[in-house]
Structure formats: structure tokens, C-alpha cells
Amino acid sequence: MPIRCLIVDDNPSFLVAARVLLERQGLTIAGVASTGAEALRQAETLRPNVVLVDISLGKESGLDLARRLIADDPD
């Protein structure tokens, strides 16, 4: 079963490049998000196996987002 990944970054060019590179490695891209709020919504809906998070999401902290994703994960 392929690994399902959610990519979170505020740089549109990086989102495209990361998607291409990860798909070439056999990962399935479940979704992409450019804000923490969008990532939280998508993570809840899409239930990816892994989330690739940018450390700096503009005014948001990618580390804070990662903590929220872990805390919100029911598994």
C-alpha cells in the first residue's frame, strides 16, 4: 500500500516540486496545504500517513502545526 502524504508549505513552487519528487518515489500525495488551518482540515479529512511540514509558514510556525497534528491524531 502506498504511503499517503500531505504537503504543507506556503511556497507554491515548493509544493509543486515536492509533489513531483515524492510521487516519483512512489508516495501518493493526498493533498497540499499552504496554511496551518488548511493543513489541519485536510489532515482530519484525508488521514494521510505522513505530513511534510515547512518549519516556517509565513507568520505561522510549522513546529506548532506539527504539535497540533500530533495532538489531534486519534490513533
Beta strands, then each sheet from edge to edge (+ up, - down):
strand 1: 4-8
strand 2: 28-33
strand 3: 50-53
strand 4: 56-57
strand 5: 60-61
sheet 1: 2+ 1+ 3+
sheet 2: 4+ 5-
end
